[in-house]
Amino acid sequence: MANLVVHFEIYGTDPQVLVDYYSALFGWKIDRYGEMDYWGIETGDGSIQNASGTSGWGINGGIGPRQGPAPTPGSPVTGANIVVAVDDVDGTYAKGIELGGSEALAPSDMQGVGRLAYLLDPDGNLFGFLSPRLSDGTTAMGG
């Protein structure tokens, strides 16, 4: 298991805003760790560690308080970025904006990769989501 990514973290000026945003957008189960200013994210049954006791390829994460100013629009990404697998890129994109996110890259097809979009969450963090299904209904790998 060496060198596998097993956890991600998202930081926010007001972590509860991000807890509400990501749980509504992706259905993630997010719980506060005791009295700590940290919330654990369970991404679902496909994660490598999950409540069902099964093991998958996805990872879980956490949300914590930001130590400094939030990213400003147009600023470069200064940390790692996450990309989430979804069934419907266009629907997820619309819902993410409706919930308070903003556009970073509108949904587009990438041959050999899939349909991809990026948003900024309510605190300005960049994140993406991807589906293997292109806008014409075929899969990125030609199926």
Solvent accessible surface area in square Angstrom, and as a share of the most:
residue,aa,sasa,rsa
1,M,185,0.83
2,A,87,0.68
3,N,154,0.79
4,L,95,0.47
5,V,110,0.63
6,V,71,0.41
7,H,85,0.38
8,F,22,0.09
9,E,79,0.35
10,I,13,0.07
11,Y,90,0.34
12,G,0,0.00
13,T,97,0.56
14,D,75,0.39
15,P,17,0.10
16,Q,84,0.37
17,V,67,0.39
18,L,1,0.00
19,V,14,0.08
20,D,78,0.40
21,Y,7,0.03
22,Y,1,0.00
23,S,37,0.24
24,A,44,0.34
25,L,13,0.06
26,F,39,0.16
27,G,63,0.61
28,W,16,0.05
29,K,117,0.50
30,I,22,0.11
31,D,74,0.38
32,R,113,0.41
33,Y,117,0.44
34,G,62,0.60
35,E,166,0.74
36,M,117,0.52
37,D,84,0.44
38,Y,37,0.14
39,W,22,0.08
40,G,12,0.11
41,I,5,0.03
42,E,44,0.20
43,T,40,0.23
44,G,28,0.27
45,D,99,0.51
46,G,49,0.47
47,S,1,0.00
48,I,40,0.20
49,Q,133,0.59
50,N,22,0.11
51,A,87,0.68
52,S,64,0.41
53,G,69,0.67
54,T,80,0.46
55,S,95,0.61
56,G,21,0.20
57,W,235,0.82
58,G,33,0.32
59,I,40,0.20
60,N,23,0.12
61,G,3,0.03
62,G,0,0.00
63,I,0,0.00
64,G,1,0.01
65,P,43,0.27
66,R,48,0.17
67,Q,164,0.73
68,G,46,0.44
69,P,128,0.80
70,A,35,0.27
71,P,55,0.35
72,T,90,0.52
73,P,123,0.78
74,G,87,0.84
75,S,47,0.31
76,P,108,0.68
77,V,85,0.49
78,T,135,0.78
79,G,52,0.50
80,A,110,0.86
81,N,54,0.28
82,I,36,0.18
83,V,71,0.41
84,V,25,0.14
85,A,93,0.72
86,V,24,0.14
87,D,143,0.74
88,D,78,0.41
89,V,4,0.02
90,D,65,0.34
91,G,32,0.31
92,T,18,0.10
93,Y,27,0.10
94,A,60,0.46
95,K,86,0.36
96,G,0,0.00
97,I,72,0.36
98,E,147,0.66
99,L,66,0.33
100,G,46,0.44
101,G,9,0.08
102,S,55,0.36
103,E,102,0.46
104,A,47,0.36
105,L,80,0.40
106,A,44,0.34
107,P,27,0.17
108,S,41,0.27
109,D,54,0.28
110,M,82,0.37
111,Q,144,0.64
112,G,42,0.41
113,V,73,0.42
114,G,0,0.00
115,R,35,0.13
116,L,19,0.10
117,A,0,0.00
118,Y,40,0.15
119,L,0,0.00
120,L,38,0.19
121,D,4,0.02
122,P,54,0.34
123,D,22,0.12
124,G,17,0.17
125,N,26,0.13
126,L,52,0.26
127,F,2,0.01
128,G,0,0.00
129,F,0,0.00
130,L,50,0.25
131,S,5,0.03
132,P,83,0.52
133,R,121,0.44
134,L,10,0.05
135,S,79,0.51
136,D,107,0.55
137,G,37,0.36
138,T,57,0.33
139,T,31,0.18
140,A,8,0.06
141,M,164,0.73
142,G,71,0.68
143,G,71,0.68
